[in-house]
Amino acid sequence: MLVTLTGAFKNAGDHLIGHRARALLANHTDHEIVDLNRKTISEASYELFDRSRAVLLTGGPAYQASIYPGVYDLDLSKISVPVIPYGLGWKGKLGQDPKGFSFSPEAADFVNQIHRGQHFSSARDLLTLEVLSAHGVDNAVMTGCPAWYDESKLDTDFSWREIKTVVFSMPAVEQGSVMPILKHLSKRFPKAKKYLVYNAGFKSTRNKDAAEITRWNSKVKLLAGMRGFESVSFESDFAKFQEIQALADLHVGFRVHSHIFSISQRIASVLIAEDSRGVGQLEAMGSPVLSAKQSSEELVDAIEAFVDSKGLGVQLAVEKIRATHPKMLEFISQL
């Protein structure tokens, strides 16, 4: 038995990570897969852990300053089996130097403890490896995010197709470039079906500025509707996420896992990075990095150049996924 600890709540992208992570394990091991919510760990959970082969900390931007106890509130002294990161990534600010990132003292101790065993861990991208290396961890391998891998599509190449449906994924926080980009897409594809999607729902739950972001989301919904966009919430609805994202001929936006899903399905996609998660994924896929810090004009020009080139670069991302897939399988084979 393998236990995966996941944190899929509102954000549909987190559900994608867990879904793809478990599919990889099911495809390449004979072990029973048991998934637990990382926020509901109990004494019974520790009993389950010790009956397993390993506890896998699965996916998402877990390498934060307070990974312990903020993300994983685990008492490692009560777990006798290996606790292994599986596709974990670093969450830093846009432009932040990964080598200058610091964990809290207790979090740093947690990170070092889970890397002391004979198993190597699975890191989401190269920026994450830099963070880990700066903290003395040398047994992590860049496997990509588990969400990269729809193995039924692994041998399929990307091909450009007529843009009949456009999906735009909204950012987590207010970004001034959103309306200029939506205006451009509306004019560029006047006959296309257009969706404005909110991966974590219309209502923000960010602690500091949730009310302000929610008001802004409502304003964008109204203005985008006047431009022909249908607004859709994916909050806690992975089925709807898959359904709408799969309709796209072109995805543009800020959500990392809308981009990853699109590339995995060989759908043209342009990601604008809001923080280190987006930067890390674009770099890991060998793609040019577009940043939320860039001007609206620069971003619109980049999107137009992407369309004019018929998705130049997507096939390179597909080839990077293929080339990295054996590393993911190597990670799984040790479990």
FENDANOR-V983640 format. One record per residue. N is the residue number from 1. NEAR is the number of other C-alpha atoms within 8 Angstrom. D_LAST is the distance of its C-alpha to the last C-alpha in whole Angstrom. Layout:
# FENDANOR-V983640
n={N & N}
near={NEAR & NEAR}
d_last={D_LAST & D_LAST}
This chain:
# FENDANOR-V983640
n={1 & 2 & 3 & 4 & 5 & 6 & 7 & 8 & 9 & 10 & 11 & 12 & 13 & 14 & 15 & 16 & 17 & 18 & 19 & 20 & 21 & 22 & 23 & 24 & 25 & 26 & 27 & 28 & 29 & 30 & 31 & 32 & 33 & 34 & 35 & 36 & 37 & 38 & 39 & 40 & 41 & 42 & 43 & 44 & 45 & 46 & 47 & 48 & 49 & 50 & 51 & 52 & 53 & 54 & 55 & 56 & 57 & 58 & 59 & 60 & 61 & 62 & 63 & 64 & 65 & 66 & 67 & 68 & 69 & 70 & 71 & 72 & 73 & 74 & 75 & 76 & 77 & 78 & 79 & 80 & 81 & 82 & 83 & 84 & 85 & 86 & 87 & 88 & 89 & 90 & 91 & 92 & 93 & 94 & 95 & 96 & 97 & 98 & 99 & 100 & 101 & 102 & 103 & 104 & 105 & 106 & 107 & 108 & 109 & 110 & 111 & 112 & 113 & 114 & 115 & 116 & 117 & 118 & 119 & 120 & 121 & 122 & 123 & 124 & 125 & 126 & 127 & 128 & 129 & 130 & 131 & 132 & 133 & 134 & 135 & 136 & 137 & 138 & 139 & 140 & 141 & 142 & 143 & 144 & 145 & 146 & 147 & 148 & 149 & 150 & 151 & 152 & 153 & 154 & 155 & 156 & 157 & 158 & 159 & 160 & 161 & 162 & 163 & 164 & 165 & 166 & 167 & 168 & 169 & 170 & 171 & 172 & 173 & 174 & 175 & 176 & 177 & 178 & 179 & 180 & 181 & 182 & 183 & 184 & 185 & 186 & 187 & 188 & 189 & 190 & 191 & 192 & 193 & 194 & 195 & 196 & 197 & 198 & 199 & 200 & 201 & 202 & 203 & 204 & 205 & 206 & 207 & 208 & 209 & 210 & 211 & 212 & 213 & 214 & 215 & 216 & 217 & 218 & 219 & 220 & 221 & 222 & 223 & 224 & 225 & 226 & 227 & 228 & 229 & 230 & 231 & 232 & 233 & 234 & 235 & 236 & 237 & 238 & 239 & 240 & 241 & 242 & 243 & 244 & 245 & 246 & 247 & 248 & 249 & 250 & 251 & 252 & 253 & 254 & 255 & 256 & 257 & 258 & 259 & 260 & 261 & 262 & 263 & 264 & 265 & 266 & 267 & 268 & 269 & 270 & 271 & 272 & 273 & 274 & 275 & 276 & 277 & 278 & 279 & 280 & 281 & 282 & 283 & 284 & 285 & 286 & 287 & 288 & 289 & 290 & 291 & 292 & 293 & 294 & 295 & 296 & 297 & 298 & 299 & 300 & 301 & 302 & 303 & 304 & 305 & 306 & 307 & 308 & 309 & 310 & 311 & 312 & 313 & 314 & 315 & 316 & 317 & 318 & 319 & 320 & 321 & 322 & 323 & 324 & 325 & 326 & 327 & 328 & 329 & 330 & 331 & 332 & 333 & 334 & 335}
near={10 & 12 & 13 & 13 & 12 & 12 & 8 & 10 & 8 & 10 & 13 & 16 & 10 & 12 & 12 & 11 & 14 & 14 & 9 & 13 & 12 & 10 & 8 & 10 & 11 & 11 & 6 & 9 & 8 & 5 & 8 & 7 & 11 & 8 & 8 & 10 & 10 & 11 & 7 & 6 & 11 & 6 & 6 & 7 & 8 & 11 & 8 & 8 & 13 & 10 & 7 & 11 & 10 & 13 & 14 & 12 & 12 & 14 & 18 & 9 & 10 & 11 & 11 & 10 & 8 & 11 & 12 & 11 & 9 & 7 & 9 & 9 & 9 & 7 & 6 & 5 & 5 & 6 & 11 & 7 & 10 & 11 & 10 & 13 & 13 & 11 & 14 & 16 & 14 & 13 & 11 & 11 & 7 & 10 & 6 & 9 & 6 & 10 & 7 & 6 & 9 & 5 & 11 & 8 & 6 & 8 & 13 & 10 & 8 & 9 & 8 & 11 & 7 & 11 & 12 & 6 & 7 & 4 & 9 & 11 & 12 & 15 & 18 & 14 & 15 & 11 & 10 & 14 & 12 & 10 & 12 & 11 & 9 & 8 & 8 & 7 & 10 & 6 & 8 & 11 & 10 & 12 & 15 & 15 & 13 & 13 & 14 & 12 & 12 & 10 & 5 & 5 & 8 & 8 & 6 & 6 & 7 & 9 & 5 & 7 & 5 & 5 & 9 & 9 & 12 & 14 & 14 & 12 & 14 & 12 & 11 & 7 & 5 & 7 & 7 & 6 & 10 & 9 & 9 & 9 & 11 & 11 & 9 & 9 & 9 & 10 & 7 & 6 & 8 & 7 & 5 & 9 & 9 & 11 & 12 & 14 & 12 & 14 & 15 & 13 & 11 & 10 & 9 & 11 & 5 & 6 & 5 & 4 & 7 & 11 & 7 & 7 & 12 & 11 & 8 & 9 & 10 & 9 & 8 & 9 & 10 & 8 & 8 & 13 & 10 & 7 & 9 & 9 & 11 & 9 & 10 & 8 & 10 & 15 & 13 & 10 & 9 & 11 & 6 & 8 & 11 & 8 & 8 & 9 & 12 & 8 & 7 & 12 & 12 & 11 & 17 & 13 & 12 & 13 & 14 & 12 & 9 & 11 & 14 & 10 & 11 & 14 & 14 & 12 & 9 & 12 & 12 & 12 & 12 & 10 & 13 & 13 & 15 & 12 & 11 & 15 & 14 & 14 & 13 & 12 & 12 & 12 & 12 & 11 & 11 & 9 & 11 & 6 & 9 & 9 & 10 & 10 & 4 & 8 & 8 & 11 & 6 & 8 & 12 & 11 & 8 & 8 & 9 & 8 & 8 & 11 & 8 & 7 & 7 & 7 & 11 & 7 & 7 & 13 & 9 & 10 & 12 & 14 & 8 & 11 & 12 & 10 & 7 & 11 & 10 & 8 & 10 & 11 & 9 & 8 & 12 & 10 & 8 & 6 & 6}
d_last={10 & 8 & 11 & 12 & 15 & 18 & 21 & 23 & 27 & 29 & 28 & 27 & 25 & 23 & 23 & 22 & 19 & 17 & 18 & 17 & 14 & 13 & 15 & 12 & 9 & 12 & 13 & 10 & 8 & 11 & 9 & 12 & 12 & 14 & 16 & 18 & 20 & 20 & 24 & 24 & 22 & 24 & 24 & 23 & 19 & 19 & 19 & 17 & 14 & 15 & 14 & 11 & 7 & 7 & 10 & 10 & 13 & 14 & 16 & 20 & 22 & 21 & 22 & 25 & 27 & 27 & 23 & 23 & 25 & 26 & 23 & 20 & 23 & 20 & 21 & 18 & 21 & 20 & 16 & 15 & 11 & 9 & 11 & 9 & 12 & 11 & 14 & 16 & 20 & 23 & 26 & 29 & 33 & 34 & 35 & 33 & 32 & 29 & 29 & 32 & 30 & 29 & 27 & 29 & 29 & 27 & 24 & 24 & 23 & 21 & 19 & 19 & 18 & 15 & 14 & 15 & 12 & 11 & 8 & 10 & 11 & 12 & 15 & 18 & 21 & 22 & 24 & 21 & 21 & 24 & 24 & 21 & 23 & 26 & 24 & 23 & 19 & 19 & 15 & 14 & 15 & 17 & 15 & 18 & 17 & 15 & 19 & 20 & 18 & 21 & 19 & 23 & 25 & 23 & 25 & 28 & 30 & 32 & 36 & 38 & 40 & 43 & 43 & 44 & 41 & 40 & 38 & 38 & 35 & 37 & 36 & 35 & 38 & 41 & 42 & 45 & 44 & 43 & 47 & 48 & 45 & 45 & 49 & 48 & 46 & 48 & 51 & 49 & 48 & 51 & 50 & 46 & 45 & 43 & 41 & 40 & 37 & 36 & 32 & 32 & 36 & 39 & 39 & 38 & 36 & 36 & 37 & 40 & 41 & 40 & 44 & 45 & 42 & 43 & 46 & 45 & 43 & 46 & 48 & 46 & 46 & 49 & 50 & 47 & 49 & 52 & 50 & 49 & 45 & 44 & 42 & 39 & 37 & 33 & 33 & 30 & 30 & 28 & 29 & 32 & 30 & 29 & 33 & 35 & 32 & 32 & 36 & 36 & 38 & 37 & 35 & 37 & 36 & 34 & 31 & 28 & 26 & 29 & 29 & 25 & 26 & 29 & 28 & 25 & 28 & 30 & 32 & 34 & 33 & 35 & 33 & 35 & 33 & 34 & 32 & 29 & 26 & 29 & 29 & 26 & 25 & 28 & 28 & 24 & 26 & 28 & 31 & 34 & 34 & 36 & 37 & 38 & 41 & 42 & 46 & 46 & 48 & 45 & 43 & 45 & 46 & 42 & 42 & 45 & 44 & 40 & 42 & 45 & 42 & 41 & 37 & 37 & 34 & 32 & 31 & 30 & 28 & 26 & 26 & 24 & 22 & 21 & 21 & 18 & 16 & 15 & 13 & 12 & 10 & 9 & 7 & 6 & 6 & 4 & 0}
